[in-house]
Amino acid sequence: MLLKNQNAALYMILNPELTGFVVLQLTTMYDVKEMNVFYAYSEDGRVMDYAFPEVKDLARSLGAKRLTFMSQRRGWEKRAIELGYKVAHTVYEAEL
């Protein structure tokens, strides 16, 4: 729906070594532009390794001061730090 309503952009990776995509959303949080990696996919899981440098450059060119993503998977914690991310906040939720 984000793509259909033009509230996000699709970054496609099409090369012989890796096929995948990233859905990017430019948002403003507390008067600061952020580029949010809303969704990323490739069959082998290397999409962020491959796309991260270009996504960072794109975010900078659009005036973003931060690159963000969210995941419920604890396994991303170590990998995110390797990519230069730091933990910014924790989301707590209650089932209704």
Rosetta blueprint (number, residue, H / E / L):
1 M L
2 L L
3 L L
4 K L
5 N L
6 Q L
7 N L
8 A L
9 A E
10 L E
11 Y E
12 M E
13 I E
14 L E
15 N E
16 P L
17 E L
18 L E
19 T E
20 G E
21 F E
22 V E
23 V E
24 L E
25 Q E
26 L E
27 T E
28 T E
29 M E
30 Y L
31 D L
32 V E
33 K E
34 E E
35 M E
36 N E
37 V E
38 F E
39 Y E
40 A E
41 Y E
42 S E
43 E L
44 D L
45 G L
46 R L
47 V H
48 M H
49 D H
50 Y H
51 A H
52 F H
53 P H
54 E H
55 V H
56 K H
57 D H
58 L H
59 A H
60 R H
61 S H
62 L L
63 G L
64 A L
65 K L
66 R E
67 L E
68 T E
69 F E
70 M L
71 S L
72 Q L
73 R L
74 R L
75 G L
76 W H
77 E H
78 K H
79 R H
80 A H
81 I H
82 E H
83 L L
84 G L
85 Y L
86 K L
87 V L
88 A L
89 H L
90 T L
91 V L
92 Y L
93 E L
94 A L
95 E L
96 L L
